[in-house]
Amino acid sequence: MPKGSNEREEVVLDAHRSLANDYVTTHIWPRNWSRMKAGDLAKTYEGGAADVGYYIASHECLARNLDKPLVIEEFGCPRDGFDAFDPSIPTTYEDRFYDHVHAAIEADVAPAVHLPGRTSGSGTARRGRSMRTTGSSAVTWPE
């Protein structure tokens, strides 16, 4: 388990075991886990993507153990360069990352579904524009 929940499966299970929880959630941020490095994705993407695949598969197993669906609630990947807020920087690796996550969902959308086919990736932020040129997460949305 790459990151999150103190890297302990029992933490995930304990957090979701209650009958008050209808599903298991996970967030996937390989850059925050230091598995992918903005500005060096050519060297770090493949290893990070492998970790993400393992992370999804392990959380699918945990969700099945609890007999609950898994919702990949948030996930994201940096743009190809260092400045995540510059819309002129390509999203080659980010696009591959979203395809990778969605392929995992599609592979599991079958009988005995545990990934309900719903995600909340941060790709919608691509439509926003930063109010600053560097170092800001403040985003404005087009009218």
Backbone as numpy.savetxt, mean C-alpha at the origin, in Angstrom:
# Nx Ny Nz CAx CAy CAz Cx Cy Cz
7.00 -10.51 7.84 6.14 -9.35 7.84 7.05 -8.12 7.84
7.10 -7.34 6.76 8.06 -6.25 6.67 7.97 -5.21 7.77
6.84 -4.56 7.94 6.72 -3.49 8.93 5.28 -3.45 9.44
5.07 -2.59 10.37 3.72 -2.44 10.92 3.45 -3.44 12.02
2.58 -3.10 12.93 2.18 -3.98 14.03 3.39 -4.54 14.76
4.40 -3.70 14.89 5.64 -4.11 15.56 6.25 -5.36 14.92
5.91 -5.60 13.66 6.40 -6.75 12.90 6.06 -8.07 13.58
4.90 -8.10 14.23 4.46 -9.30 14.96 3.05 -9.67 14.54
2.89 -10.89 14.05 1.58 -11.36 13.60 0.54 -11.34 14.71
0.96 -11.68 15.93 -0.02 -11.72 17.02 -0.62 -10.35 17.30
0.10 -9.28 16.99 -0.43 -7.93 17.17 -1.57 -7.70 16.17
-1.36 -8.14 14.92 -2.43 -8.01 13.91 -3.64 -8.83 14.33
-3.41 -10.05 14.73 -4.52 -10.92 15.14 -5.27 -10.35 16.34
-4.55 -9.92 17.36 -5.20 -9.36 18.55 -5.98 -8.09 18.23
-5.45 -7.27 17.32 -6.12 -6.01 16.98 -7.42 -6.24 16.21
-7.55 -7.39 15.55 -8.71 -7.62 14.68 -9.61 -8.78 15.16
-9.25 -9.40 16.25 -9.99 -10.58 16.71 -11.41 -10.25 17.18
-11.63 -9.06 17.70 -12.93 -8.69 18.25 -14.05 -8.84 17.23
-15.20 -9.28 17.70 -16.38 -9.37 16.83 -16.84 -7.99 16.38
-16.37 -6.95 17.06 -16.72 -5.58 16.65 -15.99 -5.19 15.36
-14.92 -5.92 15.01 -14.20 -5.66 13.77 -14.72 -6.61 12.70
-15.26 -6.04 11.64 -15.81 -6.85 10.56 -14.76 -7.34 9.58
-13.61 -6.70 9.56 -12.58 -7.05 8.60 -11.20 -6.70 9.16
-10.18 -7.19 8.49 -8.79 -6.92 8.84 -8.29 -5.83 7.89
-7.59 -4.85 8.42 -7.06 -3.79 7.58 -5.54 -3.84 7.55
-5.00 -3.31 6.48 -3.56 -3.15 6.39 -3.24 -1.91 5.57
-2.11 -1.33 5.85 -1.58 -0.20 5.10 -0.25 -0.65 4.52
0.06 -0.23 3.30 1.28 -0.68 2.64 2.04 0.53 2.12
3.14 0.83 2.76 3.98 1.98 2.40 5.45 1.56 2.36
5.89 0.91 1.27 7.26 0.40 1.24 8.35 1.47 1.36
8.06 2.70 0.98 9.06 3.76 1.18 9.22 4.05 2.67
8.12 4.13 3.39 8.18 4.37 4.84 8.85 3.21 5.56
8.78 2.02 5.00 9.42 0.84 5.58 10.90 0.78 5.20
11.38 1.74 4.43 12.75 1.75 3.91 13.02 0.57 2.98
11.99 0.10 2.28 12.13 -0.99 1.31 12.27 -0.46 -0.12
11.77 0.75 -0.37 11.93 1.43 -1.65 12.42 2.83 -1.35
13.34 3.31 -2.16 13.90 4.63 -1.92 13.55 5.56 -3.06
12.89 6.66 -2.74 12.57 7.68 -3.74 13.88 8.14 -4.36
13.90 8.27 -5.66 15.11 8.69 -6.36 16.04 7.54 -6.69
15.78 6.34 -6.16 16.61 5.18 -6.44 15.74 3.95 -6.65
14.58 4.16 -7.26 13.64 3.05 -7.44 14.15 2.01 -8.42
15.01 2.40 -9.35 15.57 1.43 -10.30 16.29 0.31 -9.55
16.92 0.62 -8.43 17.66 -0.37 -7.65 16.83 -0.99 -6.53
15.84 -0.28 -6.03 15.14 -0.74 -4.82 13.72 -1.24 -5.07
13.18 -1.02 -6.28 11.78 -1.38 -6.52 11.52 -2.88 -6.40
12.32 -3.69 -7.07 12.05 -5.14 -7.12 12.03 -5.77 -5.73
13.01 -5.44 -4.91 13.04 -5.98 -3.55 11.85 -5.50 -2.73
11.51 -4.22 -2.89 10.34 -3.68 -2.18 9.05 -4.32 -2.65
8.92 -4.54 -3.95 7.71 -5.17 -4.48 7.58 -6.61 -3.98
8.71 -7.32 -3.88 8.67 -8.68 -3.33 8.20 -8.66 -1.88
8.68 -7.69 -1.10 8.24 -7.55 0.30 6.74 -7.26 0.36
6.26 -6.42 -0.54 4.83 -6.08 -0.57 4.01 -7.34 -0.89
4.46 -8.14 -1.85 3.75 -9.38 -2.18 3.67 -10.32 -0.97
4.78 -10.46 -0.27 4.81 -11.28 0.94 3.89 -10.69 2.01
3.92 -9.39 2.17 3.11 -8.71 3.18 1.62 -8.94 2.92
1.21 -8.79 1.66 -0.20 -9.01 1.31 -0.57 -10.47 1.58
0.26 -11.40 1.11 -0.03 -12.82 1.30 -0.11 -13.19 2.78
0.80 -12.64 3.58 0.77 -12.97 5.01 -0.48 -12.40 5.67
-0.90 -11.21 5.27 -2.12 -10.63 5.84 -3.37 -11.33 5.34
-3.34 -11.87 4.12 -4.46 -12.69 3.65 -4.61 -13.92 4.55
-3.48 -14.55 4.90 -3.52 -15.72 5.79 -4.05 -15.35 7.17
-3.60 -14.21 7.69 -4.08 -13.78 9.00 -5.59 -13.51 8.96
-6.06 -12.87 7.89 -7.49 -12.59 7.74 -8.28 -13.90 7.65
-7.75 -14.85 6.90 -8.43 -16.16 6.80 -8.49 -16.85 8.16
-7.41 -16.74 8.94 -7.41 -17.34 10.28 -8.52 -16.76 11.15
-8.84 -15.50 10.92 -9.91 -14.84 11.68 -11.26 -14.94 10.97
-11.27 -15.54 9.78 -12.47 -15.66 8.95 -13.09 -14.29 8.66
-12.20 -13.36 8.28 -12.62 -12.00 7.96 -11.96 -11.57 6.66
-12.60 -10.68 5.93 -11.96 -10.16 4.71 -10.81 -9.22 5.06
-9.87 -9.09 4.13 -8.76 -8.16 4.28 -9.03 -6.94 3.41
-8.91 -5.77 4.00 -9.04 -4.52 3.26 -7.68 -3.83 3.26
-7.15 -3.63 2.07 -5.90 -2.87 1.94 -6.33 -1.41 1.91
-6.28 -0.82 3.08 -6.92 0.46 3.30 -6.15 1.63 2.70
-4.86 1.60 2.80 -4.02 2.66 2.25 -2.76 2.03 1.70
-2.30 2.55 0.57 -1.01 2.10 0.05 -0.50 3.15 -0.92
0.80 3.17 -1.10 1.36 4.14 -2.02 2.83 3.89 -2.27
3.32 4.55 -3.30 4.69 4.40 -3.75 5.13 5.77 -4.28
6.39 6.13 -4.09 6.83 7.45 -4.56 6.93 7.53 -6.09
6.95 8.77 -6.57 7.23 9.01 -7.99 8.67 8.59 -8.27
9.07 8.64 -9.53 10.39 8.16 -9.93 11.54 9.01 -9.40
11.30 10.25 -9.02 12.37 11.12 -8.54 12.26 11.39 -7.05
13.08 12.29 -6.56 13.10 12.61 -5.13 11.90 13.47 -4.72
11.43 14.36 -5.59 10.38 15.31 -5.23 9.01 14.75 -5.58
8.31 14.25 -4.58 7.01 13.62 -4.80 5.94 14.61 -5.24
6.20 15.89 -5.12 5.16 16.88 -5.40 5.29 17.51 -6.78
6.30 17.17 -7.53 6.51 17.74 -8.86 5.76 16.89 -9.89
4.67 17.43 -10.47 3.86 16.63 -11.39 4.58 16.29 -12.69
5.74 16.88 -12.95 6.46 16.55 -14.18 7.30 15.28 -14.02
7.48 14.80 -12.79 8.25 13.58 -12.55 7.39 12.38 -12.92
7.93 11.46 -13.70 7.15 10.28 -14.11 6.72 9.41 -12.94
5.73 8.59 -13.19 5.20 7.68 -12.18 5.35 6.22 -12.61
6.43 5.92 -13.31 6.64 4.58 -13.85 6.56 3.51 -12.77
7.31 3.69 -11.69 7.33 2.69 -10.62 6.05 2.74 -9.80
5.50 3.90 -9.61 4.24 4.01 -8.88 3.14 3.24 -9.63
3.12 3.39 -10.96 2.13 2.67 -11.77 2.33 1.16 -11.64
3.58 0.71 -11.69 3.86 -0.72 -11.52 3.42 -1.20 -10.14
3.65 -0.36 -9.14 3.26 -0.71 -7.76 1.74 -0.89 -7.66
0.97 0.06 -8.21 -0.48 -0.07 -8.17 -0.94 -1.32 -8.92
-0.32 -1.60 -10.06 -0.66 -2.83 -10.80 -0.37 -4.06 -9.94
0.75 -4.04 -9.23 1.15 -5.16 -8.37 0.11 -5.40 -7.26
-0.29 -4.34 -6.59 -1.28 -4.47 -5.51 -2.62 -4.91 -6.06
-3.05 -4.30 -7.15 -4.35 -4.68 -7.73 -4.33 -6.11 -8.28
-3.19 -6.57 -8.79 -3.09 -7.97 -9.25 -3.27 -8.93 -8.08
-2.74 -8.59 -6.91 -2.93 -9.43 -5.73 -4.40 -9.50 -5.35
-5.09 -8.39 -5.47 -6.52 -8.36 -5.16 -7.28 -9.20 -6.17
-6.98 -9.01 -7.46 -7.69 -9.75 -8.50 -7.44 -11.25 -8.39
-6.22 -11.64 -7.98 -5.91 -13.06 -7.83 -6.72 -13.70 -6.72
-7.13 -12.91 -5.75 -7.86 -13.45 -4.62 -9.38 -13.28 -4.76
-9.81 -12.56 -5.76 -11.25 -12.37 -5.96 -11.76 -13.61 -6.68
-12.16 -14.57 -5.90 -12.60 -15.88 -6.37 -13.47 -16.46 -5.27
-13.91 -17.70 -5.40 -14.64 -18.30 -4.28 -13.81 -18.19 -3.00
-14.46 -18.01 -1.91 -13.82 -17.82 -0.60 -13.00 -16.53 -0.57
-13.59 -15.49 -1.11 -12.91 -14.20 -1.18 -12.59 -13.67 0.21
-11.38 -13.20 0.38 -11.01 -12.52 1.60 -10.53 -11.11 1.34
-10.17 -10.79 0.12 -9.89 -9.41 -0.28 -11.13 -8.94 -1.03
-11.91 -8.06 -0.47 -13.18 -7.71 -1.10 -13.08 -6.87 -2.36
-11.87 -6.62 -2.86 -11.73 -5.87 -4.09 -11.84 -4.38 -3.89
-11.66 -3.91 -2.68 -11.73 -2.48 -2.40 -10.38 -2.01 -1.88
-9.95 -0.89 -2.40 -8.68 -0.33 -1.95 -8.84 1.17 -1.80
-7.88 1.75 -1.13 -7.87 3.20 -0.98 -6.43 3.67 -1.15
-5.93 3.49 -2.35 -4.57 3.93 -2.64 -4.50 5.44 -2.70
-3.31 5.95 -2.64 -3.14 7.40 -2.65 -2.93 7.96 -4.05
-3.29 7.20 -5.07 -3.14 7.66 -6.44 -4.03 8.84 -6.78
-5.11 9.03 -6.03 -5.98 10.17 -6.31 -5.25 11.48 -6.06
-4.21 11.46 -5.26 -3.46 12.68 -4.99 -2.75 13.19 -6.23
-2.63 12.37 -7.25 -2.01 12.83 -8.49 -2.78 13.99 -9.11
-4.07 14.06 -8.85 -4.86 15.15 -9.41 -4.62 16.45 -8.66
-4.13 16.35 -7.44 -3.87 17.55 -6.65 -2.56 18.19 -7.05
-2.39 19.42 -6.67 -1.16 20.15 -6.94 -0.67 20.76 -5.64
0.60 20.58 -5.36 1.18 21.14 -4.16 1.17 22.66 -4.25
0.93 23.30 -3.11 0.94 24.77 -3.08 2.37 25.28 -3.01
3.33 24.42 -2.70 4.74 24.78 -2.65 5.50 23.90 -3.64
6.67 24.33 -3.98 7.44 23.55 -4.95 8.24 22.43 -4.31
8.60 22.53 -3.02 9.33 21.46 -2.35 8.90 21.35 -0.90
9.03 20.17 -0.37 8.86 19.95 1.05 7.49 20.18 1.64
6.45 20.18 0.83 5.13 20.44 1.39 4.18 19.31 1.04
3.36 18.95 2.00 2.31 17.98 1.70 0.97 18.68 1.52
0.98 20.00 1.57 -0.25 20.76 1.37 -0.64 20.67 -0.11
-1.83 20.18 -0.38 -2.25 19.95 -1.75 -3.52 20.73 -2.04
-3.57 21.32 -3.23 -4.80 21.98 -3.67 -5.43 21.08 -4.73
-6.73 21.13 -4.84 -7.44 20.29 -5.79 -7.99 21.17 -6.91
-7.93 20.67 -8.16 -8.46 21.45 -9.27 -9.97 21.63 -9.12
-10.44 22.73 -9.58 -11.88 23.01 -9.52 -12.64 22.12 -10.48
